Amino acid sequence: MIRLAYWHISGFVVAAAVLCLGAPLAGRGSGGAVQSVELKALDGKVEITLGGEKFTEYRYKGLARPILYPISGPGGVTMTRNYPILKGVKGEADDHPHHTSLWYTHGSVNGRDFWTVGEGKGKIVQIGAAKIASDKTRGAITTRNKWVSPDGKIQCIDERTIAFQAVKGGRIIDYQITIKASNGDVTFGDTKEGTMAIRTNPVLRMDNDPRRGVTGARGKCVNSEGVKGKAIWGKRAKWVDYWAPVDGKTVGVAIFDHPSNPRHPTWWHARAYGLVTANPFGVHNFEKKPAGTGNMKIKAGQSVAFLYRFLFHEGDAKEAKIAERYKAFAKTKAIGVEINGAWKTPNLQNRVTSPPVPVPPATSRQG
């Protein structure tokens, strides 16, 4: 028996005791309509539906790393780029084939490249079957994965739980990952190429690229500090939000960095062409400090955990009340999954052995 619960979540969901003991309330989508959550295991993927409509798929077979694709936002709008999974889509650039919808990886893991794809690159391989949890209000997938370098050696193991739900005016993906130094010390290196990433629908881009066929970009963006446009690149912030009008309706995606994450608030490798990543490691790229400043070394047998939220929403950042919704997210704790009667939650007591990177002054961290 597998059941899903959230610990001390306010805002959008109810307490764990209600989930486990009482009749659950279904999630609510656009206009407050009730939307049940269903997960279905298929060959090499898990399909997630909200209110009977496909939300996304968790794909892990035949890929360099697990991904979420496609992702359907409010009103059925496609929220991520199709390429390279689906090629030849009009209006999309065919650059950066390692930008695969929504994914987690990094460009330097013990010096090995897991960010780009192809010969000589690392791969993240799922171990065993995905565990599925659902309480009709939200659903979750839990997996274990090995990070295998080109020489066949395992550099580390991760355990991830990805949860899905509908909320008024939007849809949510919570992405929790614990990196375990399972095969000796592991260092996540100081590079901008990483880490919790999404490549958006080209309409959400801030600029066009006619040479590659992109002419419909209408995107805008802002971060939690009020920085707008291309200036958000390399800045630290609690959240970033991209939005644009699509078919007469404004939709967007906000990405939240949880306060429990190491080096919160994180840096953002957020480009005008639609790549948006939360990256707590690439300090020398973002702040022009000495190479290696952002290295994070995890001692053998220890682990660190990260929790992010993707909110696919109606309206712009102000209309979607992103700042308020972030405050609700910041009160959450780990996603919990009950497997055969035992609660399984990652250790969020982050034991990082590298020197901490100083956080910005409080005056630069408004919500």
C-alpha positions as CSV (number, residue, x, y, z in Angstrom):
1,M,0.0,0.0,0.0
2,I,1.3,3.4,-0.9
3,R,-0.2,6.7,0.2
4,L,1.0,10.2,-0.3
5,A,1.1,12.9,2.4
6,Y,2.5,16.4,2.8
7,W,4.0,17.6,6.1
8,H,2.7,21.0,7.4
9,I,1.7,22.4,4.0
10,S,-0.3,25.5,4.1
11,G,-2.0,27.5,1.4
12,F,-3.0,25.0,-1.3
13,V,-3.4,21.7,0.5
14,V,-4.7,20.3,3.7
15,A,-3.0,18.6,6.7
16,A,-1.6,15.1,6.6
17,A,-4.1,13.9,9.2
18,V,-7.0,14.8,6.9
19,L,-5.4,13.2,3.9
20,C,-4.8,9.9,5.8
21,L,-7.9,9.7,7.9
22,G,-10.6,11.8,6.3
23,A,-12.2,12.0,2.9
24,P,-9.8,13.9,0.6
25,L,-10.7,16.9,-1.3
26,A,-9.7,16.9,-5.0
27,G,-7.4,19.6,-6.4
28,R,-8.9,22.6,-8.1
29,G,-7.9,23.9,-11.5
30,S,-8.9,26.9,-13.5
31,G,-12.1,28.5,-12.2
32,G,-12.0,26.3,-9.1
33,A,-13.2,23.2,-10.9
34,V,-12.4,20.0,-9.0
35,Q,-9.6,18.0,-10.6
36,S,-8.7,14.5,-9.5
37,V,-5.2,13.2,-9.9
38,E,-4.4,9.9,-11.5
39,L,-1.0,8.2,-12.2
40,K,-0.6,5.3,-14.6
41,A,2.6,3.3,-15.1
42,L,3.3,2.5,-18.7
43,D,6.4,1.2,-20.5
44,G,9.3,3.5,-19.6
45,K,7.1,6.2,-18.2
46,V,4.4,7.3,-15.8
47,E,1.4,9.3,-17.2
48,I,-0.1,11.9,-14.9
49,T,-3.6,13.2,-15.5
50,L,-5.6,16.0,-13.8
51,G,-9.3,15.9,-14.0
52,G,-9.1,13.3,-16.8
53,E,-6.7,15.5,-18.9
54,K,-3.1,14.7,-19.4
55,F,-0.8,16.9,-17.4
56,T,2.6,15.4,-18.1
57,E,4.6,12.2,-18.4
58,Y,7.6,11.2,-16.3
59,R,9.9,9.5,-18.9
60,Y,13.0,7.5,-17.9
61,K,13.6,4.9,-20.6
62,G,16.0,5.5,-23.5
63,L,17.1,8.9,-22.3
64,A,20.2,10.4,-20.8
65,R,18.3,11.4,-17.7
66,P,14.6,11.2,-16.5
67,I,12.5,14.1,-17.8
68,L,8.9,15.4,-17.6
69,Y,7.4,15.8,-21.0
70,P,5.1,17.1,-22.4
71,I,3.7,19.5,-19.8
72,S,0.2,21.0,-20.3
73,G,-0.5,24.2,-18.4
74,P,-3.7,26.1,-17.8
75,G,-6.1,25.9,-20.7
76,G,-4.1,23.1,-22.2
77,V,-1.2,25.4,-23.3
78,T,2.1,23.5,-23.9
79,M,4.5,24.9,-21.3
80,T,7.9,23.5,-22.5
81,R,9.7,23.2,-25.8
82,N,9.1,20.0,-27.8
83,Y,12.6,19.7,-29.3
84,P,14.5,17.3,-29.1
85,I,11.8,14.8,-28.1
86,L,9.6,15.9,-30.9
87,K,11.4,17.5,-33.8
88,G,10.3,19.8,-36.6
89,V,7.7,21.8,-34.6
90,K,7.1,25.1,-36.2
91,G,8.4,28.1,-34.3
92,E,10.9,26.2,-32.2
93,A,14.7,26.4,-32.3
94,D,16.6,23.2,-32.6
95,D,19.5,24.3,-30.5
96,H,20.9,22.7,-27.2
97,P,19.6,19.1,-27.6
98,H,20.3,18.5,-24.0
99,H,17.5,20.9,-23.0
100,T,14.9,18.3,-22.5
101,S,11.6,19.9,-21.3
102,L,12.0,19.7,-17.4
103,W,14.8,17.8,-15.8
104,Y,17.5,17.7,-13.1
105,T,21.2,17.2,-13.7
106,H,24.5,19.0,-13.5
107,G,27.5,19.7,-15.7
108,S,30.3,18.7,-13.3
109,V,29.9,15.7,-10.9
110,N,33.3,14.6,-9.8
111,G,34.5,16.3,-12.9
112,R,32.2,14.4,-15.2
113,D,29.7,16.1,-17.5
114,F,26.1,15.0,-16.9
115,W,24.6,18.2,-18.4
116,T,25.2,17.7,-22.1
117,V,24.4,14.5,-23.9
118,G,26.1,12.1,-26.3
119,E,29.3,10.0,-26.4
120,G,31.6,10.6,-23.4
121,K,28.8,12.1,-21.2
122,G,27.3,10.8,-18.0
123,K,23.9,9.3,-17.7
124,I,21.3,9.2,-14.9
125,V,19.7,5.7,-14.9
126,Q,16.7,4.7,-12.9
127,I,17.1,1.7,-10.5
128,G,14.1,-0.6,-10.5
129,A,10.5,0.5,-10.9
130,A,9.0,3.8,-10.0
131,K,6.8,3.8,-7.0
132,I,3.5,5.6,-7.5
133,A,1.5,7.2,-4.7
134,S,-1.9,8.9,-4.9
135,D,-4.7,10.1,-2.6
136,K,-6.9,11.6,-5.4
137,T,-5.9,15.1,-4.3
138,R,-2.4,14.8,-5.5
139,G,-0.1,12.1,-6.8
140,A,3.6,11.4,-6.6
141,I,6.4,9.3,-8.2
142,T,9.4,8.1,-6.1
143,T,12.5,6.7,-7.8
144,R,16.1,5.9,-7.1
145,N,18.7,6.7,-9.8
146,K,22.4,6.1,-10.3
147,W,24.6,8.7,-11.9
148,V,26.9,6.7,-14.2
149,S,30.0,8.2,-15.8
150,P,31.2,7.2,-19.3
151,D,33.6,4.7,-17.7
152,G,30.7,2.8,-16.2
153,K,31.4,4.0,-12.6
154,I,28.6,5.2,-10.3
155,Q,29.4,8.7,-9.0
156,C,26.4,9.0,-6.7
157,I,22.8,7.9,-6.2
158,D,19.7,10.1,-6.0
159,E,16.3,9.5,-4.5
160,R,13.6,11.8,-5.9
161,T,9.9,12.3,-5.2
162,I,7.9,14.3,-7.7
163,A,4.4,15.4,-6.7
164,F,1.6,16.7,-8.9
165,Q,-1.6,18.6,-8.1
166,A,-4.1,21.2,-9.4
167,V,-4.7,24.5,-7.7
168,K,-7.0,27.4,-8.5
169,G,-5.7,29.0,-11.7
170,G,-2.8,26.6,-12.1
171,R,-1.0,23.3,-11.8
172,I,1.9,22.3,-9.6
173,I,4.9,20.0,-9.8
174,D,7.0,19.7,-6.6
175,Y,10.4,18.2,-7.2
176,Q,12.3,16.9,-4.3
177,I,15.7,15.2,-4.8
178,T,18.3,13.9,-2.3
179,I,21.8,13.4,-3.6
180,K,23.6,10.6,-1.7
181,A,27.4,10.1,-1.8
182,S,26.9,6.3,-2.2
183,N,30.3,5.5,-3.8
184,G,32.7,7.7,-2.0
185,D,32.9,11.5,-1.8
186,V,31.0,13.4,-4.5
187,T,31.6,17.0,-5.6
188,F,29.1,19.0,-7.6
189,G,31.4,21.4,-9.3
190,D,31.3,25.1,-9.9
191,T,29.7,25.5,-13.3
192,K,26.7,27.4,-14.6
193,E,25.7,24.3,-16.6
194,G,22.9,23.0,-14.3
195,T,20.8,22.1,-12.4
196,M,17.0,22.1,-11.7
197,A,16.0,23.0,-15.2
198,I,13.2,23.8,-17.6
199,R,13.2,24.9,-21.3
200,T,10.0,26.8,-21.8
201,N,7.6,27.1,-24.7
202,P,9.3,29.5,-27.2
203,V,6.4,32.0,-26.7
204,L,7.7,32.6,-23.2
205,R,11.1,33.5,-24.6
206,M,12.2,37.2,-24.2
207,D,13.7,37.4,-27.7
208,N,13.2,35.9,-31.1
209,D,15.7,34.0,-33.2
210,P,14.5,34.2,-36.8
211,R,17.5,32.3,-38.1
212,R,16.2,29.3,-36.2
213,G,12.6,30.0,-37.0
214,V,11.6,31.6,-33.7
215,T,9.4,34.7,-34.3
216,G,6.6,34.5,-31.7
217,A,8.5,35.3,-28.5
218,R,6.5,37.5,-26.2
219,G,7.8,36.6,-22.8
220,K,8.5,38.7,-19.8
221,C,10.1,37.7,-16.5
222,V,10.8,38.9,-13.0
223,N,12.4,37.5,-9.8
224,S,11.6,37.8,-6.1
225,E,13.9,40.8,-5.8
226,G,12.1,42.8,-8.5
227,V,14.8,42.3,-11.1
228,K,13.2,42.1,-14.6
229,G,14.1,40.8,-18.0
230,K,17.6,39.6,-19.0
231,A,19.1,41.1,-15.9
232,I,17.8,38.1,-13.8
233,W,20.6,36.0,-15.2
234,G,23.1,35.0,-12.5
235,K,21.2,36.8,-9.7
236,R,20.2,35.2,-6.4
237,A,16.4,35.0,-5.8
238,K,13.8,32.9,-4.0
239,W,11.8,32.6,-7.2
240,V,11.6,33.5,-10.8
241,D,8.5,33.8,-13.1
242,Y,8.2,33.8,-16.9
243,W,4.9,34.6,-18.6
244,A,3.4,35.5,-22.0
245,P,0.1,35.8,-23.9
246,V,-0.7,32.6,-25.7
247,D,-3.8,32.4,-27.9
248,G,-5.3,35.5,-26.2
249,K,-4.7,34.1,-22.7
250,T,-1.7,34.9,-20.4
251,V,0.0,31.9,-18.9
252,G,3.3,31.5,-17.1
253,V,5.6,29.3,-15.0
254,A,7.1,30.2,-11.7
255,I,10.0,28.2,-10.1
256,F,10.4,28.3,-6.3
257,D,13.6,27.6,-4.4
258,H,12.8,26.2,-0.9
259,P,14.3,27.9,2.1
260,S,15.7,24.6,3.3
261,N,17.9,24.2,0.2
262,P,21.6,24.6,0.6
263,R,22.8,28.2,-0.3
264,H,19.2,29.6,-0.5
265,P,18.4,31.8,-2.2
266,T,19.8,30.2,-5.2
267,W,21.4,31.6,-8.3
268,W,19.5,31.5,-11.6
269,H,21.0,30.4,-15.0
270,A,18.0,32.1,-16.6
271,R,18.3,32.9,-20.3
272,A,16.3,35.1,-22.7
273,Y,15.8,32.1,-25.0
274,G,13.8,30.1,-22.5
275,L,16.3,28.1,-20.4
276,V,15.6,28.6,-16.7
277,T,17.6,26.7,-14.1
278,A,18.1,27.0,-10.3
279,N,21.8,26.4,-9.8
280,P,23.4,26.7,-6.3
281,F,26.9,25.7,-7.6
282,G,28.0,28.0,-10.5
283,V,29.2,30.8,-8.4
284,H,32.4,31.7,-10.4
285,N,30.3,32.1,-13.6
286,F,27.5,34.1,-11.9
287,E,29.7,36.3,-9.6
288,K,33.1,36.3,-11.4
289,K,34.8,34.7,-8.4
290,P,37.7,32.2,-8.5
291,A,36.9,28.9,-10.2
292,G,35.8,26.3,-7.6
293,T,34.2,28.8,-5.2
294,G,30.8,27.1,-5.7
295,N,32.0,23.5,-5.4
296,M,29.9,21.4,-3.0
297,K,31.5,18.3,-1.6
298,I,29.4,15.6,-0.1
299,K,31.3,13.2,2.1
300,A,31.0,9.5,1.6
301,G,27.8,8.2,3.2
302,Q,26.3,11.7,3.6
303,S,23.6,13.4,1.5
304,V,22.0,16.8,0.7
305,A,18.4,17.4,-0.3
306,F,16.7,20.0,-2.5
307,L,13.1,20.9,-2.9
308,Y,11.6,23.0,-5.8
309,R,8.2,23.9,-7.0
310,F,7.0,24.6,-10.6
311,L,3.8,26.5,-10.7
312,F,2.2,26.7,-14.1
313,H,-0.3,29.6,-13.7
314,E,-2.7,31.9,-15.4
315,G,-1.9,35.6,-15.6
316,D,1.3,37.5,-15.0
317,A,3.4,37.4,-11.8
318,K,1.2,40.0,-10.1
319,E,-2.2,38.5,-11.2
320,A,-1.0,35.0,-10.2
321,K,0.1,36.3,-6.8
322,I,3.4,34.6,-7.1
323,A,5.0,36.3,-4.1
324,E,2.1,35.2,-1.8
325,R,2.2,31.7,-3.2
326,Y,5.9,31.5,-2.6
327,K,5.3,32.4,1.1
328,A,2.9,29.5,1.4
329,F,5.4,27.1,-0.3
330,A,8.2,28.3,2.0
331,K,6.2,26.9,5.0
332,T,6.1,23.4,3.6
333,K,8.4,20.6,4.6
334,A,9.4,17.4,2.9
335,I,7.1,15.4,0.7
336,G,6.2,12.2,2.5
337,V,5.3,8.9,1.1
338,E,3.9,5.9,3.0
339,I,5.2,2.6,1.7
340,N,3.9,-0.6,3.4
341,G,3.0,1.3,6.5
342,A,6.3,3.1,6.9
343,W,6.8,6.8,6.3
344,K,9.7,7.6,4.0
345,T,11.0,11.1,3.8
346,P,14.4,12.4,2.7
347,N,16.8,13.9,5.3
348,L,16.5,17.7,4.9
349,Q,19.2,18.3,7.5
350,N,21.7,19.2,4.8
351,R,25.2,18.2,5.8
352,V,27.4,20.0,3.3
353,T,31.1,19.7,3.9
354,S,32.2,22.5,1.6
355,P,32.4,26.1,3.0
356,P,29.0,27.8,2.8
357,V,28.6,30.6,0.3
358,P,27.6,33.9,1.9
359,V,24.0,34.9,1.4
360,P,23.1,38.4,0.2
361,P,22.2,41.1,2.7
362,A,18.6,41.0,4.0
363,T,17.8,44.2,2.1
364,S,18.2,42.3,-1.2
365,R,16.0,39.4,-0.3
366,Q,12.5,40.9,-0.3
367,G,9.6,38.4,-1.0
